[in-house]
Amino acid sequence: LVWCFFTDKSRLTVPRSQIKNVLFYAILATALQYSFTYIGLSRIDGSKGAVFDQLCVFLIVLFGGLFFKDDKLNRKKVVGCILGFAGVLVINTDGISFEFSIFGEGIMLLAVLCQTASYFVAKASSNTISAAKLVGYGQAIGGGVLCAFAYACGGRIETVGAVAVITLVALVLISAVAYVLSLMPLKYFPASEISSFNLLITVFGVVMSGIVLGENILRWNYLLSLLLIGTGIAFINRSK
């Protein structure tokens, strides 16, 4: 929002026609998605959480054509989705289980649905409001809702230290910048094509684990996963 204030001609104003979309985005992308995601992750394995996180790509590709004329479903997009999702499954072959519970996997499914719906809202608003402004208001309003709810439920920050503050600021900046960059291309390209690159999140997560945490990433399933995900993205983006 600070960036918008100094760079956007309209400053912080939002077109009246887009106020509803901004509120929808704030509730779906921030308040509900974050709530469902972290409650769900506390009840399931991390590897399974990564798989659920990529389900939104599959849903966006399948249902994008219902909302946007330039995003019709075809055979190549379906094949690309299958290959990409297979890559996510392959990279998690070491620890994934196939159990399902309402309060674990069920809550993660709600997070996926919220993430998918918020992506469609962002696409619908892309021609009339900048990605930076949408994300800024979305995280400010949605974050305010989360803070108020947490405080009402007894949540408190007991101690405040320099490391904690720096970490929180870094996470805020990373989240804000990442969301803005991921939504900016929606103004020019179909939602299914842009969302397909989210499949790389799992791959980058593995690579960063090797670089930062020193984990062994030279495994057959990691290499196969990269090949499947890369091929899937290529199929989706060459579907015309």
Summary of the structure (lengths in Angstrom):
residues: 240
radius of gyration: 18.7
end to end distance: 36.5
largest distance: 54.9
contacts: 735
relative contact order: 0.18
helix: 75%
strand: 0%
